[in-house]
């Protein structure tokens, strides 16, 4: 059944790919991927993939453009090696926040990336917790949009006291996401009012809609980048009377001094998935705990290969 299924990885998150292959019970494919001294990327597939269903695991995390280009070159290599289907497993999809023209004369880079992947020869894309669900419509090929929400819901119900819990969205844009989580773990909802001051990651937290007094607050978002907004929201929750503060997100970019901000904040624990690898320095933080999505991706890959429904992954 799985003789024609092959899993390969780029250099973006090798550990995650190895874990996925282990859960799937399928050996990781053999490929040589490196950069020449002139900064050109070289890819060589070192085994026969003719007529196979290939899955490439490659989040487009830092360095974003290098990992994206590596993925495109891998797709081309598999296409020229006569793979039957080329499935791109992109747990973290870079440029997802550039999904609309919200200012004059700016690009829609998420659409550009979708076009590049399609033109390169991708047959299907598997993503997780896209910043905006409309990105699925940017592709002219099938997109399976997975979510880490069931994984987090099960984890919270097992490890946290939810008797007085409230899920908090850091801003109005994440309200739907936070509401779904609050329904899954059967608790209240609060929403932050945040204003972005410029095109960088700086934002000002203005207010909080909802009651968090004497409650355990769980900040829930899709991406944590510089950590500034999260730290400010944590301070606001303390002022509003929250007794315990946790944070969770799908994609922990943690750029710059984000971890230092989290360390100094009142947030007791930050839960992130392993869609993006932690740097050795960030791994030292006792406030950060990674929850693996490897089994989720392994199940998705095998079900896609056997043309089964993925609905079980959303429960």
Backbone torsions as a table, in degrees:
resi	resn	phi	psi	omega
1	UNK	NA	-36.4	-176.1
2	UNK	-109.1	14.6	-177.3
3	UNK	-65.7	-26.1	179.8
4	UNK	-98.4	10.0	179.3
5	UNK	-99.9	127.2	177.8
6	UNK	-133.3	138.5	179.8
7	UNK	-115.9	127.5	177.7
8	UNK	-125.6	165.9	177.4
9	UNK	-140.3	149.8	168.1
10	UNK	-88.0	-160.6	-177.4
11	UNK	-93.3	-0.7	-172.3
12	UNK	-67.6	-43.0	-177.2
13	UNK	-152.0	74.6	-174.8
14	UNK	-65.2	-39.3	-178.9
15	UNK	-60.4	-45.4	178.4
16	UNK	-59.8	-44.3	-179.5
17	UNK	-61.6	-41.9	178.3
18	UNK	-63.3	-40.2	178.8
19	UNK	-66.2	-40.5	178.0
20	UNK	-61.7	-47.5	180.0
21	UNK	-60.4	-38.4	179.7
22	UNK	-65.8	-45.1	178.2
23	UNK	-64.0	-36.8	-179.0
24	UNK	-76.7	-17.2	-177.9
25	UNK	71.8	28.9	-177.7
26	UNK	-127.7	127.7	-178.5
27	UNK	-63.5	144.0	178.2
28	UNK	-68.8	134.3	-177.6
29	UNK	-65.1	157.3	-176.1
30	UNK	-97.3	115.3	177.8
31	UNK	-142.2	146.8	177.3
32	UNK	-107.1	120.5	-176.5
33	UNK	-136.8	119.6	178.7
34	UNK	-157.4	176.8	177.7
35	UNK	-110.8	136.1	171.5
36	UNK	-71.6	169.6	-180.0
37	UNK	-63.2	-20.6	179.3
38	UNK	-89.2	10.6	176.5
39	UNK	78.4	6.3	175.1
40	UNK	-79.3	140.6	180.0
41	UNK	-88.4	136.7	178.8
42	UNK	-118.9	135.1	178.3
43	UNK	-131.0	132.7	172.4
44	UNK	-136.6	122.9	176.1
45	UNK	-83.3	121.0	-169.6
46	UNK	-101.3	21.9	174.2
47	UNK	-150.4	163.5	-178.0
48	UNK	-70.8	126.4	177.9
49	UNK	-123.7	11.8	-177.6
50	UNK	-60.2	125.5	176.9
51	UNK	73.9	12.7	-176.8
52	UNK	-97.7	165.8	176.1
53	UNK	-100.3	100.0	-172.4
54	UNK	-95.5	135.6	174.0
55	UNK	-119.3	120.9	178.8
56	UNK	-103.7	118.6	178.3
57	UNK	-94.3	114.3	-175.1
58	UNK	-159.3	89.3	171.4
59	UNK	-66.8	144.9	-178.5
60	UNK	-95.2	59.0	179.1
61	UNK	-89.5	-174.0	-178.7
62	UNK	-60.3	134.6	-7.5
63	UNK	-75.0	114.7	-168.0
64	UNK	-56.2	-52.7	-174.3
65	UNK	-68.6	-34.5	176.0
66	UNK	-64.6	-45.7	-178.3
67	UNK	-69.1	-35.0	176.5
68	UNK	-66.4	-45.9	-179.9
69	UNK	-64.1	-38.9	177.4
70	UNK	-60.2	-42.2	178.4
71	UNK	-63.0	-44.6	-179.9
72	UNK	-61.5	-41.5	179.8
73	UNK	-68.1	-37.2	177.0
74	UNK	-63.4	-42.6	178.0
75	UNK	-58.0	-45.6	-179.6
76	UNK	-63.4	-39.7	179.4
77	UNK	-62.6	-43.5	179.9
78	UNK	-68.3	-37.3	178.5
79	UNK	-62.5	-43.1	-179.1
80	UNK	-75.3	-17.0	175.8
81	UNK	-91.7	8.6	173.9
82	UNK	69.9	31.2	170.7
83	UNK	-63.0	142.7	-177.3
84	UNK	-73.8	-46.8	178.4
85	UNK	-131.1	141.0	178.8
86	UNK	-122.9	106.5	-177.0
87	UNK	-104.1	124.8	-179.0
88	UNK	-98.4	113.0	176.9
89	UNK	-93.3	104.8	-174.5
90	UNK	-118.9	81.8	-176.3
91	UNK	-56.5	-42.4	174.4
92	UNK	-112.4	120.1	-176.5
93	UNK	-102.5	105.4	-179.6
94	UNK	-67.0	160.0	-179.0
95	UNK	67.6	11.0	-177.4
96	UNK	-66.2	-24.1	179.5
97	UNK	-79.5	-11.1	174.6
98	UNK	-96.1	66.5	-171.8
99	UNK	-110.0	5.0	-179.5
100	UNK	-162.4	163.7	175.3
101	UNK	-89.8	89.6	-179.5
102	UNK	-96.7	0.8	175.1
103	UNK	-142.6	159.6	177.8
104	UNK	-65.7	141.2	170.9
105	UNK	58.1	42.8	173.4
106	UNK	-117.6	153.7	-178.4
107	UNK	-83.1	166.3	168.2
108	UNK	-108.3	82.3	-169.5
109	UNK	-66.9	-31.6	178.1
110	UNK	-60.3	-37.3	177.4
111	UNK	-69.1	-38.9	177.9
112	UNK	-60.9	-45.1	179.6
113	UNK	-63.1	-40.9	177.3
114	UNK	-59.8	-42.5	178.8
115	UNK	-65.2	-39.0	-179.9
116	UNK	-63.9	-45.0	-179.7
117	UNK	-63.0	-42.3	-179.7
118	UNK	-66.3	-45.9	-179.4
119	UNK	-64.6	-32.6	-180.0
120	UNK	-66.9	-27.4	177.3
121	UNK	125.6	12.5	178.4
122	UNK	-64.7	138.3	177.8
123	UNK	-91.5	-29.7	-175.2
124	UNK	-158.4	152.4	176.1
125	UNK	-124.4	134.7	174.7
126	UNK	-116.8	116.7	-178.9
127	UNK	-119.6	171.3	176.4
128	UNK	-137.2	127.8	175.4
129	UNK	47.8	61.8	173.8
130	UNK	-60.4	144.1	-180.0
131	UNK	-58.6	-33.3	178.0
132	UNK	-138.0	125.9	-176.4
133	UNK	-65.9	-21.1	-178.9
134	UNK	-65.3	-16.7	180.0
135	UNK	-61.0	-27.7	176.6
136	UNK	-55.8	-34.7	-178.9
137	UNK	-77.2	-7.1	177.8
138	UNK	-76.2	-16.8	-176.9
139	UNK	-97.2	146.9	172.2
140	UNK	-102.3	16.4	175.3
141	UNK	-125.6	163.9	-179.2
142	UNK	-61.8	141.3	175.9
143	UNK	-126.7	123.9	173.3
144	UNK	-100.9	115.1	-176.2
145	UNK	-101.9	100.9	-179.7
146	UNK	-86.6	167.2	178.2
147	UNK	-139.3	145.9	176.8
148	UNK	-86.2	-2.4	-173.4
149	UNK	-56.6	-46.8	178.2
150	UNK	-61.1	-34.6	178.1
151	UNK	-64.0	-46.2	179.5
152	UNK	-66.6	-41.1	-179.1
153	UNK	-59.5	-46.3	178.7
154	UNK	-63.6	-39.0	-179.7
155	UNK	-65.6	-46.2	-179.3
156	UNK	-62.4	-42.5	-177.8
157	UNK	-67.3	-23.5	-179.7
158	UNK	-89.5	-37.0	-169.3
159	UNK	-109.9	-13.8	-177.6
160	UNK	-118.2	151.1	173.1
161	UNK	-82.9	108.9	-175.2
162	UNK	-100.8	12.8	-177.6
163	UNK	-64.4	-29.9	176.5
164	UNK	-131.1	53.7	-176.0
165	UNK	-102.9	153.5	174.3
166	UNK	-141.5	130.2	175.8
167	UNK	-86.0	131.8	-176.0
168	UNK	-117.8	124.6	171.1
169	UNK	-87.5	127.8	-178.9
170	UNK	-63.4	-22.1	179.1
171	UNK	-152.1	171.0	-176.8
172	UNK	-66.7	-27.3	-179.4
173	UNK	-64.8	-24.7	-179.2
174	UNK	-99.9	14.1	-175.4
175	UNK	-60.7	-46.2	-178.0
176	UNK	-61.3	-41.0	-179.9
177	UNK	-63.7	-47.3	-179.2
178	UNK	-66.9	-35.6	179.4
179	UNK	-64.3	-41.6	177.8
180	UNK	-60.8	-41.9	178.5
181	UNK	-65.1	-42.7	-180.0
182	UNK	-61.7	-35.4	178.1
183	UNK	-70.0	-37.3	-178.9
184	UNK	-66.9	-36.3	-177.9
185	UNK	-105.3	8.1	171.8
186	UNK	57.1	60.0	177.2
187	UNK	-143.1	179.9	-175.7
188	UNK	-77.0	172.4	-178.0
189	UNK	-130.7	139.5	172.3
190	UNK	-134.4	154.2	-174.0
191	UNK	-131.8	130.1	176.1
192	UNK	-83.7	149.2	177.2
193	UNK	-110.4	106.5	-172.3
194	UNK	-120.6	141.4	177.7
195	UNK	-122.2	125.1	178.0
196	UNK	-83.1	131.4	-171.9
197	UNK	-91.6	-21.2	-177.3
198	UNK	-161.6	-170.8	-179.3
199	UNK	-80.5	-4.8	174.9
200	UNK	-86.1	-163.6	-173.9
201	UNK	-93.1	10.3	-179.2
202	UNK	-78.4	135.5	178.7
203	UNK	-146.1	153.7	179.9
204	UNK	-112.1	126.3	176.9
205	UNK	-86.4	120.3	-173.7
206	UNK	-96.9	-42.0	-172.2
207	UNK	-161.4	175.9	178.0
208	UNK	-134.9	127.9	178.7
209	UNK	-102.2	113.3	-178.6
210	UNK	125.4	167.0	-175.6
211	UNK	-105.0	123.5	177.4
212	UNK	-121.7	3.5	-176.2
213	UNK	-61.3	128.7	178.9
214	UNK	61.3	28.5	-178.3
215	UNK	-123.4	161.0	171.8
216	UNK	-87.5	114.8	-177.4
217	UNK	-94.5	131.5	176.7
218	UNK	-116.9	101.3	176.2
219	UNK	-71.6	125.5	-174.8
220	UNK	-129.0	123.5	-177.2
221	UNK	-146.6	173.2	179.7
222	UNK	-90.6	-35.7	-175.1
223	UNK	-135.3	137.8	166.9
224	UNK	-119.5	117.4	-176.0
225	UNK	-103.3	-87.5	-178.3
226	UNK	-82.9	-16.0	178.2
227	UNK	81.6	-2.4	-177.0
228	UNK	-64.5	-49.0	-179.5
229	UNK	-62.9	-38.8	-178.9
230	UNK	-65.0	-44.0	179.3
231	UNK	-64.3	-41.0	178.7
232	UNK	-65.5	-39.6	178.4
233	UNK	-66.1	-36.7	176.7
234	UNK	-60.7	-42.9	178.4
235	UNK	-64.7	-38.7	178.5
236	UNK	-65.4	-39.1	179.6
237	UNK	-64.5	-35.6	175.9
238	UNK	-63.1	-45.2	179.2
239	UNK	-62.6	-30.9	-179.5
240	UNK	-85.1	0.4	172.3
241	UNK	98.6	12.0	177.9
242	UNK	-66.2	138.4	-177.5
243	UNK	-88.4	-35.3	176.7
244	UNK	-135.0	143.8	-178.4
245	UNK	-131.6	122.3	174.5
246	UNK	-121.3	160.7	176.5
247	UNK	-137.1	147.4	178.3
248	UNK	-144.8	142.3	175.4
249	UNK	-149.3	160.5	179.4
250	UNK	-75.4	-41.1	-171.5
251	UNK	-126.4	109.7	179.5
252	UNK	-94.3	88.6	177.9
253	UNK	-68.2	-47.4	173.8
254	UNK	52.5	54.7	-178.7
255	UNK	-81.6	161.0	178.0
256	UNK	58.4	-131.9	-179.6
257	UNK	-100.8	35.5	-177.6
258	UNK	-58.1	-43.1	-177.0
259	UNK	-65.1	-38.1	177.6
260	UNK	-62.6	-38.2	177.6
261	UNK	-64.4	-42.2	179.1
262	UNK	-65.3	-40.6	-179.7
263	UNK	-60.7	-37.6	-177.8
264	UNK	-84.8	-10.3	-176.7
265	UNK	-83.6	167.4	176.8
266	UNK	-77.9	3.3	178.7
267	UNK	-68.7	124.7	-175.9
268	UNK	-78.0	-35.7	-177.4
269	UNK	-153.7	136.6	174.9
270	UNK	-112.2	119.0	178.1
271	UNK	-98.7	128.0	176.2
272	UNK	-134.1	158.1	175.0
273	UNK	-86.6	173.2	177.2
274	UNK	-96.4	29.0	174.2
275	UNK	-61.8	-30.6	176.3
276	UNK	-122.2	130.8	-179.5
277	UNK	-69.6	142.6	174.5
278	UNK	-78.4	142.4	173.3
279	UNK	-69.3	156.0	177.9
280	UNK	-54.0	-36.2	-179.7
281	UNK	-67.6	-43.7	-178.3
282	UNK	-71.0	-23.0	177.7
283	UNK	-65.7	-20.4	-178.2
284	UNK	-76.6	-17.1	-176.7
285	UNK	-68.5	127.0	178.7
286	UNK	-78.4	-12.1	179.4
287	UNK	-84.6	-14.3	-175.1
288	UNK	-102.7	130.5	176.8
289	UNK	-130.2	124.5	179.7
290	UNK	-93.0	136.5	176.7
291	UNK	-115.1	126.9	-171.0
292	UNK	-78.9	140.8	173.6
293	UNK	-106.2	10.1	-174.5
294	UNK	-60.6	-44.4	-178.8
295	UNK	-65.7	-39.6	176.8
296	UNK	-57.4	-47.5	-179.0
297	UNK	-67.5	-37.9	179.8
298	UNK	-63.0	-44.1	178.4
299	UNK	-63.3	-44.0	-179.8
300	UNK	-60.7	-44.8	-179.1
301	UNK	-60.5	-46.4	-177.4
302	UNK	-67.9	-37.0	179.4
303	UNK	-71.0	-37.9	176.5
304	UNK	-63.9	-41.5	-179.9
305	UNK	-61.6	-40.0	-178.2
306	UNK	-92.5	7.5	176.5
307	UNK	59.4	42.3	176.2
308	UNK	-101.1	162.3	177.5
309	UNK	-68.7	147.3	177.1
310	UNK	-98.9	7.0	-172.4
311	UNK	-59.2	-28.0	-179.4
312	UNK	-63.3	-23.4	-177.3
313	UNK	-79.0	-7.8	-178.2
314	UNK	-103.1	1.7	-176.7
315	UNK	-85.9	NA	NA
